[in-house]
Amino acid sequence: MEEYANLRSIAARLRRHIISMVAAANSGHPGGSLSAVEILTTLYFKLMKLDVSQPRWNQRDIFVLSKGHASPVYYAALAERGFFSPEELLSFRKINSRLQGHPDRENIPGVDMTTGSLGQGLSAANGMALAAKLDGQEQRWVYVLLGDGELQEGQVWEAVMTAAHYHLDNCIAFVDWNGLQIDGEVSQVMNTSPLKEKFAAFNWHVQEIDGHDFAQIIAAVETAKAAKGRPSAIIARTIKGKGVSFMENQAGWHGRAPGQEQAQQALKELEVE
């Protein structure tokens, strides 16, 4: 639909940035970055309240990348949004670069939380959401992106319980549900299903959507904002490696960089979007 043409164009640029960054560094996590592109595109270019000139503006909405290894998509979104120059993206994982493998809030404009140790992001988001409520900022939204393999961490479920206990209805958690983690299928490594029922049992408002559909993402966030008194989980069904034929649904591309020829093939495929 023409309504989402601009978002589709931005998403295509983010995917090209991801491939270029990881290939230049010969290191990184392309699979789970590519699967989260539409989620971050929608948040940063449609929904979140931000001021690029004031990265620490105290009225801004907050985003926490709990699956910190997906930093390529995060950096690409921040650069395209204007927090720093897209030219800096090619310094990814290089010595003395501030764009290291996991995001650092102290050195990167626009990063709200340093992440990398899996399982901790929702706990941090809870603290930020509770602080916003205590400050009377009821319409300050805190978004967090979790990986499906990350849900095997026990701390996630402690945080799920905590968010419900404190009625953090300003906290919206996306789950990037691509079904794969570094060791293979999530269901085989440590099955977390039935996921929707588990969040619901902890008294969360839960939705399940196509994580590559802009209309569904936007509608889900609007519905989540209307769910008063409890936090919201949006389980986003995605495709690992989305957009690159040889990476799609392949666990081997979780943390592997494409070679030069593979990168060129990927970039060529992404030109058609």
ABEGO torsion letter per residue (X at the ends): XAAAAAAAAAAAAAAAAAAAAAAAAGBEBAAAAAAAAAAAAAAAAAABBBBAABAABAABBBBBBABAAAAAAAAAAAAAAGABBAAAAAABGBBGBABBABBBAAABBGBABBBGBBGAAAAAAAAAAAAAAAAGBAABBBBBBBBAAAAABAAAAAAAAAAAAAGBAABBBBBBBAGBBAAEBAAAABBAOBAAAAAAAAGBBBBBBBAABAAAAAAAAAAAAABBGBBBBBBBBBBBGBGBAAABGBAAAAABBBBAAAAAAAAAAAAAX
